[in-house]
Amino acid sequence: MTEQVIGRPVRLSAREIWAGGTRELISWFADHPVALGDVLDLSLTTLAQPTKDVARAADLIGEDVDGRLVVIEVSLSRSNNSGLGRLMSHVSALGAETAVWVADDFAAEHIGAFAWLNRSGVARFYLVQIQAFRAPSGAVSHVLTRVLGPSRLVQAAEQERRSIVERSELRRAFFDQLNSREGGTASATRGESSVIHQLTRLAGVTYNFVVEDYQSGAEVRIAGSGERQEYASAIFERLVAQRDEIEAALAPDALLWESLGPGHFRIALMIPGGFASAETDWDEIQLQLVEAMGRLRRAFKHVLRSLAKSQSQTRAPTALQRQSRQSN
């Protein structure tokens, strides 16, 4: 019969277990990355001590399965401002996306600081407490406890933010290359799906390049806000009235006629391929875009000029009448 020992384990200082100090614990983590990965709920593919050349970078540097850099600060004492400052310096200098602070205990202000940092979304921040215990039998062990980490909601929001940023940067790169090829002067604003190619003689009417994930196009964009909504709507209606003539000039391709909201309209000639297509295909897509823009401008050239001319003729009598009233 196995002898049962009943009693309360005694809490020890972590330094009593790790007689070699922090360096010994750091080496143990480097040899047992799974132990830290399990408590963090992260799959660490690498975990190692930096070389002497970057000894001040961090106590441990690792990488997770998604290729994100992880930096770790280790202490066998209670958290202090110096440790917090070092860890934040590591995150900033290395551009790390995950930061872990292992300590014997954490002050309330440091727990609050990490909770705030996780809400900021700049990186993922974890606090891990290392505790040592002696069982009634005399056996000594240590326990790793995750004190704080990003919530699943925060992580989901961060993944969404990362996706948006990556898409915006990819779209900007596509626009920059297109702009350089086309010789335009307009630059893409991050987050926008279109960029002005050329103005027309009609206020609020522009030729635009529009680029989405897997399709692109050349468009006539009509925009009028506030008091100019009726003006924009009238222009769109005039163009719709000449739809057969315009589309005949672009046959066999079809045009997309859309209302984007009060006072905002687009008439687009779309082609397959966009900024999310393979970059090796960008050249061909952009050549087709430039050709589509040329065809669109030729199809709308006389129609838009006619509209601009009729508007100027409509305004002329009004100006003459105003001048006549002033002279009288």
C-alpha positions in Angstrom: 0.0 0.0 0.0 1.3 3.4 -1.0 1.9 5.8 1.8 -0.3 8.9 1.6 1.1 12.2 2.8 -1.4 14.9 3.6 -0.4 18.4 4.1 -0.2 21.9 2.7 2.6 22.7 0.2 4.9 25.5 1.2 5.5 28.5 -1.1 9.1 29.1 -1.7 11.0 31.9 -3.5 11.8 31.0 -7.0 15.4 31.8 -6.3 15.5 28.8 -3.9 14.8 26.5 -6.8 16.9 28.3 -9.5 20.1 28.6 -7.5 21.9 29.7 -10.7 19.7 32.8 -10.9 17.8 34.2 -13.8 20.4 32.9 -16.3 19.6 29.3 -15.3 15.9 29.8 -15.7 16.4 31.4 -19.1 18.4 28.4 -20.2 15.7 26.1 -19.0 13.0 27.9 -21.0 15.3 27.8 -24.1 15.5 24.0 -23.7 11.8 23.6 -22.9 9.8 25.9 -25.2 6.7 23.8 -24.9 6.4 24.6 -21.2 6.1 28.3 -21.9 4.1 27.8 -25.1 1.5 25.7 -23.2 0.8 28.3 -20.5 0.6 31.1 -23.2 -1.5 28.9 -25.5 0.9 29.7 -28.3 2.8 27.3 -30.5 6.4 28.4 -30.3 8.5 27.0 -33.1 11.8 28.5 -31.8 12.9 29.9 -28.5 16.6 30.8 -27.9 18.9 33.1 -26.0 20.2 35.9 -28.2 23.8 35.9 -29.4 26.3 38.0 -27.5 26.1 40.6 -30.3 22.5 41.3 -29.3 22.6 40.3 -25.7 20.8 43.4 -24.7 17.9 42.8 -27.1 15.9 40.4 -24.8 16.4 37.5 -22.4 14.8 35.2 -25.0 13.7 35.6 -28.6 11.3 33.2 -30.3 8.9 32.8 -33.1 5.4 31.4 -33.3 3.9 29.2 -36.0 2.6 32.3 -37.8 6.2 33.7 -38.0 5.5 36.4 -35.5 8.5 37.5 -33.3 8.2 36.8 -29.6 10.4 38.6 -27.0 10.6 37.4 -23.4 11.8 39.2 -20.2 12.6 36.9 -17.3 12.9 37.8 -13.6 13.0 35.8 -10.4 11.8 38.8 -8.4 8.7 40.9 -8.2 8.0 43.1 -11.3 9.4 46.6 -11.3 9.5 49.6 -13.7 13.0 48.7 -14.9 11.8 45.3 -16.2 8.8 46.9 -17.8 11.0 49.5 -19.5 13.4 46.8 -20.8 10.6 44.8 -22.3 9.0 47.7 -24.0 12.4 48.7 -25.4 12.8 45.1 -26.8 9.3 45.3 -28.4 10.1 48.7 -30.0 13.6 47.9 -31.2 12.8 44.5 -32.7 9.3 45.2 -33.9 8.0 42.2 -31.9 4.3 41.3 -32.1 4.3 39.3 -28.9 5.8 40.3 -25.5 6.0 38.0 -22.5 7.1 39.0 -19.0 7.9 36.2 -16.6 8.3 37.1 -12.9 7.9 35.9 -9.4 5.0 38.3 -8.8 3.4 41.3 -10.5 2.6 44.7 -9.0 -1.0 45.9 -9.7 0.2 48.8 -11.7 2.1 46.5 -14.1 -1.0 44.3 -14.5 -3.0 47.4 -15.4 -0.4 48.6 -17.8 -0.4 45.3 -19.7 -4.2 45.2 -19.8 -4.1 48.7 -21.4 -1.4 47.7 -23.9 -3.5 44.7 -25.0 -6.4 47.0 -25.7 -4.2 49.3 -27.8 -3.6 46.5 -30.3 0.1 47.3 -30.9 1.2 43.8 -29.9 0.1 40.9 -27.7 1.3 41.2 -24.1 1.4 38.3 -21.6 2.3 38.2 -17.9 3.4 34.8 -16.5 4.0 34.1 -12.9 6.6 31.5 -11.8 5.9 30.0 -8.4 7.9 27.5 -6.4 6.4 25.0 -3.9 7.7 22.3 -1.5 5.3 19.4 -1.0 4.9 17.7 2.4 7.0 14.9 1.0 9.8 17.3 0.5 9.6 17.3 -3.3 10.1 20.7 -4.8 8.3 21.9 -8.0 7.5 25.1 -9.8 4.3 26.3 -11.4 3.8 28.6 -14.4 0.6 30.6 -14.3 -0.7 32.9 -17.0 -1.7 36.0 -15.1 -2.7 38.1 -18.1 -2.9 37.9 -21.9 -5.0 39.3 -24.8 -8.6 38.2 -24.8 -9.9 36.2 -27.7 -12.0 39.2 -28.8 -8.9 41.4 -28.8 -7.0 38.8 -30.8 -9.8 38.5 -33.3 -9.9 42.3 -33.6 -6.1 42.4 -34.1 -6.3 39.8 -36.9 -9.0 41.8 -38.6 -6.9 45.0 -38.3 -3.9 43.2 -39.7 -5.9 42.0 -42.6 -7.2 45.5 -43.4 -3.7 47.0 -43.1 -2.2 44.3 -45.4 -4.9 44.8 -48.0 -4.5 48.6 -47.9 -0.8 48.4 -48.3 -1.1 45.9 -51.2 -3.7 48.2 -52.8 -1.5 51.2 -52.4 1.5 49.3 -54.0 -0.8 48.4 -57.0 -1.9 52.0 -57.4 1.6 53.3 -57.1 2.8 51.0 -59.9 -0.2 51.8 -62.0 0.3 55.5 -61.5 4.0 55.3 -62.4 3.1 53.3 -65.6 0.3 55.6 -66.6 2.1 58.8 -65.8 -0.6 60.2 -63.6 -0.2 62.6 -60.7 -2.9 61.3 -58.3 -1.8 59.1 -55.4 -4.0 56.5 -53.7 -5.2 57.2 -50.2 -4.9 54.2 -47.9 -8.2 52.4 -47.6 -9.7 53.8 -50.8 -10.6 51.5 -53.7 -10.3 54.2 -56.4 -8.0 57.0 -57.5 -8.7 59.9 -59.8 -7.2 59.6 -63.2 -8.4 62.8 -64.8 -10.9 65.6 -64.2 -13.6 66.6 -66.7 -15.2 70.0 -67.6 -18.2 69.1 -65.4 -17.8 69.8 -61.7 -17.8 66.6 -59.6 -17.3 64.3 -62.6 -14.0 62.4 -62.9 -12.5 59.5 -64.7 -11.2 57.1 -62.0 -9.3 53.9 -61.8 -10.9 51.5 -59.4 -9.1 48.4 -58.0 -10.7 45.7 -55.8 -9.4 42.4 -54.7 -9.9 40.4 -57.8 -11.4 42.9 -60.3 -10.5 46.3 -61.6 -11.9 48.9 -63.9 -12.1 52.4 -65.4 -15.1 54.4 -64.3 -16.8 57.7 -64.7 -17.6 58.9 -61.2 -20.3 61.5 -60.5 -20.3 63.0 -57.0 -22.4 65.8 -55.5 -23.0 66.3 -51.8 -25.4 68.6 -50.0 -26.9 71.2 -52.4 -25.2 69.5 -55.4 -27.0 66.2 -55.1 -29.7 67.2 -57.5 -27.0 68.5 -59.9 -25.2 65.1 -59.8 -28.5 63.2 -60.2 -29.4 65.3 -63.3 -26.0 64.6 -65.0 -26.4 60.8 -64.3 -29.9 60.9 -65.8 -28.7 62.7 -68.9 -26.0 60.0 -69.3 -28.5 57.2 -68.8 -30.7 58.8 -71.5 -27.7 58.2 -73.9 -26.9 54.8 -72.6 -27.4 53.0 -75.9 -25.1 55.3 -77.8 -22.4 55.0 -75.1 -22.5 51.2 -74.8 -22.5 50.8 -78.5 -19.1 52.5 -78.6 -17.8 50.0 -76.0 -19.4 46.8 -77.4 -19.1 43.9 -76.8 -18.1 44.9 -73.2 -20.9 45.9 -70.9 -20.9 48.9 -68.6 -21.9 48.8 -64.9 -24.3 51.6 -64.0 -24.6 52.1 -60.3 -26.1 54.5 -57.7 -23.7 54.6 -54.7 -26.0 56.7 -52.6 -27.7 60.2 -52.8 -25.7 62.3 -55.3 -23.1 59.6 -56.0 -23.0 57.4 -59.1 -20.5 55.4 -61.2 -20.4 54.0 -64.7 -17.7 51.4 -64.9 -16.0 49.2 -67.4 -14.7 46.3 -65.3 -12.0 43.7 -66.0 -10.9 40.5 -64.1 -7.8 40.8 -61.8 -7.0 43.2 -58.9 -4.5 44.0 -56.2 -5.0 40.6 -54.6 -4.0 38.8 -57.8 -0.5 37.4 -58.0 2.0 40.3 -58.4 3.4 38.5 -61.5 0.1 39.3 -63.1 0.0 43.0 -62.2 1.7 44.2 -65.4 -0.9 42.5 -67.6 -3.8 43.7 -65.4 -2.5 47.3 -65.5 -2.0 47.2 -69.3 -5.6 46.2 -69.6 -6.7 48.9 -67.2 -4.9 51.6 -69.2 -6.5 50.3 -72.4 -9.9 50.2 -70.7 -9.5 53.8 -69.5 -8.7 54.9 -73.1 -11.8 53.2 -74.5 -14.0 54.6 -71.7 -12.8 58.2 -72.3 -13.3 57.9 -76.1 -16.9 56.6 -75.5 -17.8 59.5 -73.1 -15.7 62.3 -74.6 -18.4 63.9 -76.8 -21.2 63.2 -74.4 -19.5 64.9 -71.5 -18.3 67.8 -73.7 -21.9 68.3 -74.9 -23.2 68.4 -71.4 -20.5 70.9 -70.3 -21.3 73.1 -73.3 -25.0 73.0 -72.7 -24.4 74.0 -69.1 -22.2 76.9 -70.0 -24.8 78.2 -72.5 -27.5 77.9 -69.8 -25.4 79.9 -67.4 -24.5 82.6 -69.9 -27.9 84.4 -70.2 -28.1 84.4 -66.4 -24.8 86.2 -66.2 -25.9 88.7 -68.9 -29.1 89.3 -67.1 -27.3 90.0 -63.8 -25.0 92.4 -65.6 -28.0 94.2 -67.2 -29.7 94.5 -63.8 -26.6 96.0 -62.3 -26.2 98.6 -65.1 -29.9 99.6 -64.7 
